[in-house]
Amino acid sequence: MGKLDFAFWDSVGYREGAASPADIYEQHLQMAQRIEELGWHSYFVIEHQNSPVGRCTAPTVFLTAVASRTSKLRFGGMIWQLPFYHPLRLAQEVAMLDQLSRGRVEFGTGVGVHEHEFIRWGQDYYQRHEIAEEVLDIVQMAWTQDEVTVDGRFFHFDEALPQPKPYQQPHPPIWTAVHSDSSIENAARHGYNMAKNGDTDDIVSEKFDLFRRVWRESGHTHEPRIFLMRAVHVAETDEKAHEEARPYVATGVERTGGGPIANTRIGWGSNKRGMGRDSEQPDAKRRGEIMQMAVKSYEFNVDNGITIVGSPETVARHIQEVQERMGVTLFCTNHQIGGMPNAMVDKSIELFGKEVIPAFQPVLV
């Protein structure tokens, strides 16, 4: 069994006691400092645009503050939403962040799935994959070449001179957050690391197997890194953990079709499920069905590995089983579940850091 590192998922959401965005950011910066002390390997935020929870609309800016408040913790966006970026600006900003942190950036990339976000920014939703691929190609050129000349489908540059180059050579690790089989196969062929969340353990296991098969067929000489994010709640005993978690798991509204977005003029776009005509694709429909069950049933979440609840011993055992079954190398924990109070979230974080992470550390002889 290979080494397992732990990442921390932070949606940079509202926490009790915050009166302004400045207060929210400060609370989450303090959280990043604490998880570094507790032994997490890395820290990830997610970019939100046109969203009621869009408090991290500029992940590079926020992560620069994280860099200044930590010394060992690695960090990144999971994801930087590539179709919304000018590729040279993104390349330079992330490279500068990598220099400021002396090489601690993890570059998580993705395209986004919600049609309304693209409509509101005047972007073509149905070209998002092609745009993202061109952006990522140019970012890598900017990181590894002295000059960039590109006559692409979406971007055109004539002898651009991007600076600085990243601290990490040839560049920070590249992750792709993917769902569909075609996106997974594309990531494996390009040699990008794979990140996943949301689906049941059975489906995630199938997706990781597909990724590794295509990776091997592509002839890469190094092993991929594999990221899985799960909601986690830890308490002193299994009984107490379930008692605490039950009121907050499966209590949200469906991620698409409802909520504040549904009450806007544009709403979720041309399909209430949020992905336009792509909503009817088999993989998207299956994910939608899982989301619907996940917001209605506590047992569905726990039984299918979407949420891990228990004592430190139970949680560690479950994660070890996931590692052995799926080959995960970076397990990402999300402790901020629904409207769970700060004190309960913070206690779960402390127990995980002090009692779960050490169970995966090598024994020094």
N, C-alpha and C positions, 0 to 999 in steps of 0.2 A: 504494500500500500504506500503510495507516494505521500509527499509532504502536503499538508493542508494549511492554507493561510485563511485568515478571517478578514472580511471587509464589513464595513458599516454603511447602511443605507440611510440617507437623511433627505427627506423630502423638503426640508427647510420650512416645515409647516408651522402654523400658529401654536404657541405654547402658553399656558396660563401665566399671567403676569406681564405679558407683552402689550404695551400700549401703542406701539408704532412699529413699522418695518425695521427701524434701527434696533429696537429692543429684540425683535425676532432674530435678526442676524446675530446680535451679540449672544443670545442664548445658545444659538447653534454653533457659534465659534467656540464657546466654552465647552459644548458637548464634544466637538472635535478634539479639543485639548484633553478632555478626560478619557476619551477612548484611546488616544495615543498612550496615555499613562497605563491604561488597563491592558494593552497588548494587542490591539487590533493592528493588522498589517496595512489596511487602506480604508479610505473614506470616499463615498460617492454621493453626488447630488444629481438630481435630474432636472433638465431644462423644461420649463413650461412656458408656452406662449398662448395668449388669448384664453387663459384658464382662470377660474376662480381661485385656484391654489397656486397661481403663478408668482410665487415670491422669489424664485431663483431664475429670473428671466435672463440673467447674464452670468452663467456659471463661472467663466474665466475670472470675472471681477471678484466674485465671492471666494473662489478658491485661492486667489492671491492673498486675501485676508487669512485664509486657513494656513497658507504657506508661512505667513509671518508669525503665526501663533503656535506653530508646531516645529519639530526638528527632525523627526524620523518618519512620521506618518506619510504614506503615499496617498494620493488623492486624484480624483478625476470626475468628469461628468459621465453619467451613464443614463442619458446620452447628451453629447452635443448634437443638436438636430441639424444635420449637414445641409439640407436644402435651403435653410434660412441664412446661410453664411456666404460672404465673399471669401473664396478659398485662400487667397494670399493674406488677407487680414486675419483669418482664423489661424493659419499656419504661424504667422508672426506672433500672435497673442499667446498661443499655447507654447511656442518655443521660448518666449520671454518668461512665461510662468515656469517653465522647466528650468531655465537659468536661475530665476529668483529662488527657486526651491532646491537648487543643486541636484536636479535629476529625480524628482519625486512624482512626476506626472504619469497617470494612466489615462490614455486617450480613448474614451468610450464613444463610439459613433453609432448613429442610427438615422432613420429617415422620418420617423413620426407616422402615426396611423390615423389621425383624425382629420377628416376632410375640412371641417370648419376652420381649423387653424390656418390652412393654406388659402381658403377663400378670403379670410379677413386680412391676409397680407398680400393678396393679389398674386398668389403663386399657383402654378398648375399642379394640382394634387396628383394627377395621373402621370406626371413626368418625374415624380419625386425620387424614384429609385435611380433613374438615369442621371438626374442632377447630382444626387448624393455620390454616385460612383465617380463622376467627373471631379467633384469637389475633393474627394479623398485622394484621387490620383494627383491632383495639383498640390494638395497639402504635402504629400510625400515628396514631390519634386522640389517644393520650396525648402523642405528640410534637408535635402541631400544634394542639391545642385546650386552652383553659384549664381546661375541665371535661369530664368524660366520663360520660355517662349512657347505659347500654346495657341493653337487655332482650333478650339473645340466646338462642340455643339452649343454650349451655353456660356462659355467664358473664352475670352481672347486676351492674351498678354504678349507684349513684344519686349523681350529682354528685361523682364522684371528682375529686380535684384533684392530678393527677400532677406531680411536680417531681423533678429539673430538666428543662428542655427540652434537646435535644441542642445541642452547639456548632455542628455543621454544620446549615445551614438549607436546606430545611425539616427535613431529617433525614439520617442517614448513608445512603450507597448501599445499596439492598436487592438482595440476590442470592437466587435460588432454585436449589437443587441438585435437578435433576429428571431423570427417566428416561423415564417413559411419555409417549406423544404427548399424552394429555389434560392431563397436568401441564405439559408444555411449552407447549401452546396457552394454558392458563390464565395462566402466567407472562407470556407475550407480551401477552395482552390487558390485564393489570394494569400493564404497563410495568416489570416487574422485570427486572434483569439475570439472565443464565442461566449456570449452572455445570454442568460435566459431567466425568465421569471414567469409567474402567473399560472402556467399549466400544471396539471396534476403530475405526480411523480412518474406514473406510467408513460405519459406523453413526453415529459422531459427526457426520460431515459431513452425513448425512441429517437428523439431529436439529437441527443448527444451521440448516440450510436451512428446515426447518419453522418454527422459532422466528422467523426473520427474515421469512418470508412472513406469518405471523399478526401479527407486530409491525407490518408495513407496512399490512396490512388494518385494523388497529385505529386507524390515524391518529395515532400518536405523532409528535411533532414533533422529538424528539431521537433520536440513535442509541443502540442498546443496547450494553452492554459484555458480552463473551462470554469466559468462563473455561474453560480446559481444564487438567486436571491429568494429568501423565505422570510415571512413574518415569524417572529420568535417571541415567546413570553416565558420567562423563568421565574419561579418562586421557590420557597424552601421545600415544598412537597408537591407531588403531582396534584393532589386534591386542591391545594390552595391555588396552584397555577391555573387550573381549569376554572375554579370559582372566580378568580380575578379576571381571566381572559374572556369568559363566555359573554358578558354584557357588551363587549366591544368588537368581537369578531362577528362578521356577517350581519353588521348593523347598518352598513352604508347603503346608499342608493346605487343602482346599476351605473357603471362607469359611463355608459352611453345611453341616450334616449331620454334622460331625465335631468334633474338638477337645474341650477341656474342657467346653464347653457341653453337648455330647451326653451327658456322663456325669452331668449333674445330673438331679434328679427331673423338672423341667419340660422340660428339653432345649431343642430349637429350637422347641417349640410343637407344634401339631397336624399339621405337615408338616415332614419332615426338611430340606426345602429352605428353611425358615425364614420363609416368608411366608404361612403358613396356606393358606386356599383361594385366595388371590391368587397362590400359587406356580404355578398352572396357567394364568395369563393369558399370552397369546403373548409379550408384551414381556418379562415376568419369566422365562419359560422360555428365551428367547433369551439374556438376560443370564446366566442360570445355565449355559447351555452354554458361553458365552465364558469364564466363571470356571473351569469345569472344564478347559478346554483351556489356560487361562493358568497353572494350577498344575502342568501336566504337561509343557509344551513351551517351552523357551527360544526356539526359532525362531518359534513362534506369537506370542510377546510382541513380539519385535523386528520381525518381518515385518508385523505389524498395527499398529505404532505405540504399543502399550501401554507398552513400555519402549524408551527411546532410549539407545543405547550408541555411544560412539565418541570420537574425538579432538575437541578444541574446534571445529575446522573442520567436521567431519562433523556434530556435534550442532547447530551454528549453521545449517548448510545444511538439515538436517531440519526444524528449527523454522521457518525461513523458508518452507519448502514448506507446512508446516501452516498458517502464518499466511495465505499466499496462497490456499490451498485452502478454508479454513474460516472466515476472517475473525475469528480469535481476537484479542482485544485484551489479555487477561491470561493469560499462559502460566505455569502453576504447576508447579514442579519438586519431585519427591519423590526425594531422594537416599538415603534410609534404606531400602535394599532388603533384605528378608529379614534374615538374621543377619549382614550385611556388617559387618566390624570398623570401629570408630570411625575409625581412621587412614585407611582407604580411603574411607569416607564423607566425612570432612573434606577429603581431597585433592580429591575430585570437586567438592565445594562450592567450594573455592578456585579450581580451574581454571575452573569455570563462571562464577564471579563476575569473575575477572580476564581471561578470554579470550573467553567467549561473550557475556555481557551487553554489553560494549563494542561488539561487532559490530552491535548494534541501536540504538546511540546516534546521534543526528543529528550530522553533521559540521559543526563550527563553522568558518565562513569568516572 
